[in-house]
Each structure stands twice: as C-alpha cells, then as structure tokens.
Amino acid sequence: MKIIDRVKEAWSEDKIVYSFEFMPPRTPKGMKLLLDSLDRIVMFQPSFCDITWRASSSEMTLEIARKMKTMFGLETMMHLTCVGSTPERIDSALDFVRSHGVENILALRGDPPEGEEALDVAGSGDLSCALDLVSHIRETYGSSFGIVVAGYPEAHPDVIQADGSATEEDYQKDLAYLKKKVDAGADLIISQLFYDTDIFLKFVNDCRQIGITCPIVPGILPINDYRKFLRMTTLCKTKVPADVRDALQSIKDDPVAVRKYGIHLGTEMCKKILAHGIKALHLYTLNSEKTAIEILKNLGLVDVSKVARPLPPSAQCKQEEGTATENSGVLVVELSSA
C-alpha cells in the first residue's frame, strides 16, 4: 500500500499516523540488533517504516527493505539517492524492491564524496538532484511507486551559513524547489529534523502559502545519546534552542538523565505539533527505538503493556490454538513497561 493512501485513510478516521526510520548497520552484530528492533517494532503497528540508503552498501539497503516487507510485514519505504549513480542502476534497485512488494520511495539527491560537488559527480545524462529522481521515477514507473521527498524547515544544509541560518532569499528558493518536487510527482513530504517547533510550523504555513497542498510530516529525532545528538545537529546544521542546549549541557555526562530529558522534550514537541492539527509523526530511531516508543507511550498512542502483533503471512494459516484471537490473525503479546 502506498504511504499517501495509508495516511489519507488514517486521517479520514481522525487517527494519528506514526512511523519509524532505520539505517543499514555497519557490522553483523548491528544487523542482528536491527532485525531484533524490527521484530519489536512490528508489535506497535506503525503506519510504515523506512530504511535509509547507503550508496557504498546499497545491496544491504535493498535486502533490509525486502526483509522489512516480506519477513516482518511492515509497510516499507526505501530511501534512494541519485548522486554518483546512473538511471540503469536506479532502475535496477527500483525493479528489485517492486518485485518484493515495496511501493514507497523517498527520493533524495544524496551526498557526493567529500570534497566534490553534486554536479561534478553526476555524469552527462545522469540524475543530479532529487527533482531529477522524482521525475525519472514518475516517467518510468508511472503510479507504481508512492514518492516521498524531504523538506527542510530551516532550508537545505547546503545554504545554511556560518551563523546557523539561511538568508531569506535562499530559504524561499528552497521552498520553490520543494514545490517543483511535489509538482513533478511527489505525494508527501517528510521534514528534516528540528528542535524548534515554531520553525517547523512556520515552514508548513510557508509551504501552504506557495501552493504545496500534500501532507507534510514532521521528522522527530528523539535525544537518546548526547554525542549522537551533537553529531546529528552539526551534520544537519540544525538550530538548537538555548533552553534545550542549556538543559543538555548540565546533564551531558549522565546518559540516563539525557535519555529522560530526550523523552520529555520529544513528548512536548509532539504535543505542540499535534495540537496544531498535524496528525502524523515520523521518528528517526538511529536504530534504537526505545526512546521513540516512550514518547508515543506518553502521547497515549501506544500501550506497551499490551500490544497487538500481526502474524506474518506465512504464520497466519498455521495458527496454533490459543496463540491468536479466533479470526483476526493477531497475536496479543504482554510486555514489560521497563
């Protein structure tokens, strides 16, 4: 099922959509931990999950996307980048995931190798930006895929200056480019991470003012580890409000306190977003979903003491007596709240 259809269906029933992002691991141990996380996440019945694209190990991304869909039964979205690739390689990846039932793609430019510009990496006739990729997917595959694109509440990191902000001209250019991606065939926008909810809400309003009407889903990165928080906000050039920075500075050497604060902050951010009528949350897990689940628990969106786990397709026809409700194909699992 396409994510846009799932979102519209949920919203028509006044339900809140939540989803999770994962990344390809770098080690065999990391792969086992990822599969364990996916096994747990199934029980919370997210609207979808996505897996990021790592150009240096694209086969791993493809295989994880396949497993997410066929092994875990998750509605799956795969990231796909175009810089340094070719239409043939992109089509090969799209054909593979389509053959395994994956219907959703997050179309991105991707990052060029360090020291090179994106336009220098793409060869003649190749795809050099997300707009090219969106257009290529629509022209080649029609409606076979739901296409999602990234939106940048503070403007794309490439145009954020040393003072941590983009000029108004660059911000408006970035919005105009986002509209081009939607006009070329994107169904939905997921935002870059942010920690100032007012910036995100302004971004949504600015999108509406220029005629972007598709759903805009906030990307939330729960703070689970101080060093990872610093790394991600530096990489993405994300503004950190003074109160958040000060609160973390005083507890940065206490992992338990950092995680507790991250849950509190994430909960309050989501409450404010939901109060403004945006009924969707996309949670960046960095392959550790526990903090994200705690936030959803605080919002009343999940009950960790009793969750319904859909049986995989292969098991639904082999239900053992007493393991599932009579005809729902759902296994009820009791969990500790710890």
C-alpha positions in Angstrom: 0.0 0.0 0.0 1.3 3.5 -0.8 2.0 5.6 2.2 0.0 8.5 0.9 -3.1 6.2 0.8 -2.4 4.9 4.3 -2.0 8.5 5.6 -5.2 9.7 4.0 -7.1 6.7 5.2 -6.0 7.2 8.8 -6.7 10.9 8.7 -10.2 10.3 7.3 -10.8 8.3 10.5 -9.2 11.0 12.6 -6.3 8.8 13.6 -2.7 9.8 14.2 -0.1 8.3 11.9 3.3 7.4 13.3 6.3 5.8 11.6 9.9 4.9 12.2 13.2 5.3 10.3 16.1 2.8 10.5 19.6 2.7 8.9 21.7 0.0 7.4 24.1 -1.3 10.1 27.8 -1.5 9.6 28.6 -4.8 11.4 27.0 -8.3 11.7 26.2 -7.5 15.3 24.5 -4.3 14.2 22.4 -6.3 11.7 21.2 -8.7 14.4 20.3 -5.7 16.6 18.4 -4.1 13.7 16.4 -7.2 13.0 15.6 -7.5 16.7 14.4 -3.9 16.6 12.2 -4.6 13.6 10.8 -7.6 15.3 9.8 -5.5 18.3 8.5 -2.5 16.2 6.0 -4.8 14.4 4.1 -5.1 17.6 3.3 -1.4 17.7 1.8 -1.5 14.2 3.4 1.7 12.7 1.8 3.1 9.5 5.2 2.4 7.8 8.9 2.1 8.4 11.7 3.3 6.2 15.3 2.3 5.6 18.0 4.8 4.6 20.2 4.4 1.5 23.9 3.9 1.8 25.5 4.1 -1.6 28.6 2.2 -0.5 26.5 -0.7 0.6 23.3 -0.4 -1.5 22.8 -4.2 -1.6 22.4 -4.2 2.2 19.7 -1.5 1.9 17.9 -3.5 -0.7 18.0 -6.6 1.3 16.8 -4.9 4.5 13.9 -3.3 2.5 13.0 -6.8 1.3 13.0 -8.2 4.8 11.0 -5.3 6.2 8.3 -6.0 3.7 8.3 -9.8 3.3 9.7 -11.1 6.7 8.2 -8.5 9.1 5.1 -7.5 7.1 5.9 -3.8 7.6 4.7 -1.2 5.1 8.1 -0.2 3.8 9.7 2.9 2.3 13.2 2.8 0.9 15.4 5.8 0.6 17.1 6.2 -2.8 19.8 8.6 -3.8 20.9 9.6 -7.3 24.2 11.4 -7.0 27.0 9.2 -8.4 24.6 6.7 -9.8 23.0 6.1 -13.2 19.4 5.7 -14.4 20.2 2.0 -15.1 21.4 1.4 -11.5 18.5 3.3 -10.1 16.0 1.3 -12.2 17.7 -2.0 -11.1 17.1 -1.0 -7.4 13.5 0.0 -8.1 12.8 -3.2 -10.0 14.2 -5.2 -7.2 12.1 -3.7 -4.4 9.0 -3.6 -6.6 9.3 -7.3 -7.2 9.2 -7.8 -3.4 6.1 -5.6 -2.8 7.8 -2.4 -1.7 5.7 0.5 -3.1 7.3 3.6 -1.5 10.5 5.5 -2.2 12.0 8.6 -0.5 13.7 10.3 -3.4 16.9 12.2 -2.4 19.9 13.7 -4.1 22.3 12.1 -1.7 25.7 13.4 -0.6 28.7 13.5 -3.0 32.1 12.2 -1.9 33.9 14.6 0.4 35.5 17.4 -1.5 33.3 17.1 -4.5 30.2 18.9 -5.7 27.0 17.0 -6.6 27.0 18.3 -10.2 30.6 17.2 -10.6 29.8 13.7 -9.5 26.8 13.2 -11.9 27.9 12.4 -15.4 26.3 13.5 -18.7 22.7 12.3 -18.9 22.7 11.1 -15.2 20.4 12.3 -12.5 22.0 15.0 -10.3 19.2 16.1 -7.9 16.1 14.9 -6.1 13.9 16.7 -8.7 15.5 14.6 -11.5 15.0 11.5 -9.5 11.3 12.2 -8.8 10.7 13.0 -12.5 12.5 9.8 -13.6 10.5 7.6 -11.3 7.2 9.0 -12.4 8.1 9.0 -16.1 9.5 5.4 -15.9 7.2 3.7 -13.4 4.0 5.8 -13.5 2.0 5.2 -10.4 3.8 2.0 -9.4 5.5 3.9 -6.5 4.4 6.3 -3.9 7.1 9.0 -3.9 8.1 10.9 -0.7 10.5 13.9 -0.7 12.5 15.7 2.0 11.5 19.1 3.3 13.9 21.4 5.1 12.3 23.7 7.7 15.5 25.7 8.1 16.4 25.4 4.4 18.8 22.8 3.0 22.1 22.5 4.9 24.0 23.4 1.7 22.7 27.0 2.0 22.9 27.4 5.8 25.6 29.9 6.6 28.2 30.0 9.3 25.8 31.9 11.7 23.5 28.9 11.5 20.8 30.3 9.3 19.9 30.7 5.7 19.2 34.0 4.0 15.6 34.7 3.3 16.3 34.5 -0.4 17.9 31.1 -0.1 15.0 29.9 2.1 12.5 31.0 -0.5 14.4 29.3 -3.2 14.5 26.1 -1.2 10.7 26.3 -0.8 10.2 26.9 -4.5 12.4 23.8 -5.3 10.3 21.7 -2.9 7.2 22.7 -4.8 8.9 21.6 -8.0 9.5 18.2 -6.5 5.8 17.9 -5.5 4.7 19.2 -8.9 6.9 16.5 -10.5 5.0 13.7 -8.7 5.9 13.6 -5.0 2.9 12.6 -2.9 4.2 13.5 0.6 6.9 15.5 2.4 8.8 14.4 5.5 10.8 17.1 7.2 14.4 17.2 8.2 15.0 17.0 12.0 14.4 20.1 14.0 14.2 21.1 17.7 12.3 24.4 17.4 8.7 23.5 16.7 7.9 27.1 15.8 10.3 26.8 12.9 8.5 23.7 11.7 5.1 25.2 12.0 6.2 28.3 10.1 7.6 26.0 7.4 4.3 24.2 7.0 2.5 27.5 6.7 5.0 28.8 4.2 4.6 25.7 2.1 0.8 26.2 2.0 1.2 29.8 1.0 3.0 28.8 -2.2 0.5 26.1 -3.1 2.0 23.0 -1.6 -1.0 21.0 -0.5 0.3 17.5 0.1 0.7 16.1 3.6 3.8 17.4 5.5 5.1 15.0 8.2 7.4 16.2 10.9 10.7 14.3 11.3 11.4 13.9 15.0 14.8 12.8 16.3 14.5 11.9 20.0 17.6 12.7 22.0 18.9 9.4 23.3 22.6 10.0 23.4 24.4 13.3 23.8 27.3 12.6 21.4 24.9 11.4 18.7 22.8 14.5 19.3 25.8 16.7 18.7 26.9 14.8 15.7 23.5 14.9 14.0 22.7 18.5 14.7 26.2 19.5 13.5 25.9 17.4 10.3 22.4 18.8 9.6 23.2 22.3 10.8 20.1 22.2 13.0 19.2 25.1 15.2 19.2 24.1 18.9 17.1 26.4 21.1 19.0 27.9 24.0 16.9 26.2 26.6 17.5 22.8 25.1 21.2 23.4 24.8 21.5 24.6 28.4 19.4 21.7 29.7 21.7 19.2 27.9 24.9 20.9 28.9 24.1 20.4 32.6 23.5 16.6 32.2 25.6 15.7 29.2 27.7 13.2 31.2 24.7 11.4 32.6 23.3 9.1 29.9 20.2 8.2 32.0 19.3 11.9 32.5 20.0 12.7 28.9 17.6 10.0 27.7 15.0 11.1 30.3 15.2 14.6 29.1 15.0 13.5 25.5 11.8 11.7 26.2 10.4 14.7 27.9 11.4 17.1 25.1 10.2 14.8 22.3 6.9 14.4 24.1 6.4 18.2 24.4 7.4 18.8 20.8 5.0 16.2 19.5 2.2 17.5 21.7 2.6 21.0 20.3 2.7 19.7 16.7 -0.4 17.5 17.2 -2.2 20.5 18.8 -1.8 22.4 15.6 -3.7 19.7 13.7 -0.8 17.8 12.2 -1.7 14.2 12.8 1.5 12.5 11.8 4.9 11.8 13.4 7.9 10.3 11.8 10.5 9.2 14.3 14.2 8.9 13.5 15.4 6.0 15.6 19.1 5.7 14.8 18.4 2.0 15.1 17.4 2.4 18.8 13.6 2.6 19.1 13.1 2.6 22.8 13.1 6.4 23.4 10.7 6.8 20.4 8.3 4.3 21.9 8.4 6.0 25.3 7.4 9.3 23.5 4.5 7.5 21.8 3.5 6.0 25.1 3.4 9.4 26.8 1.2 10.7 23.9 -1.2 7.8 24.5 -0.6 6.4 21.1 0.8 3.0 22.2 0.2 0.9 25.3 3.4 -1.0 25.9 1.7 -3.3 28.4 -0.4 -4.9 25.8 0.2 -4.6 22.1 -1.2 -6.5 19.2 1.3 -8.2 16.9 0.1 -9.1 13.4 1.2 -12.6 12.5 3.4 -12.8 9.4 1.6 -14.1 6.3 3.3 -17.5 6.5 2.1 -18.0 10.0 -1.5 -16.8 9.7 -2.5 -20.1 8.1 -0.8 -22.1 10.8 -2.2 -20.5 14.0 -1.9 -22.7 17.0 -4.8 -22.9 19.3 -4.6 -20.2 22.0 -2.0 -18.1 20.2 -4.3 -15.6 18.5 -7.8 -14.3 18.5 -10.1 -16.5 16.7 -10.2 -14.9 13.3 -8.1 -11.7 13.5 -4.7 -13.0 12.6 -3.3 -11.1 15.5 -1.2 -12.3 18.4 -1.6 -10.4 21.7 1.7 -10.0 23.4 2.3 -8.9 27.0 5.3 -6.8 27.5 7.1 -5.3 30.5 6.9 -1.5 30.7 10.6 -1.3 31.5 
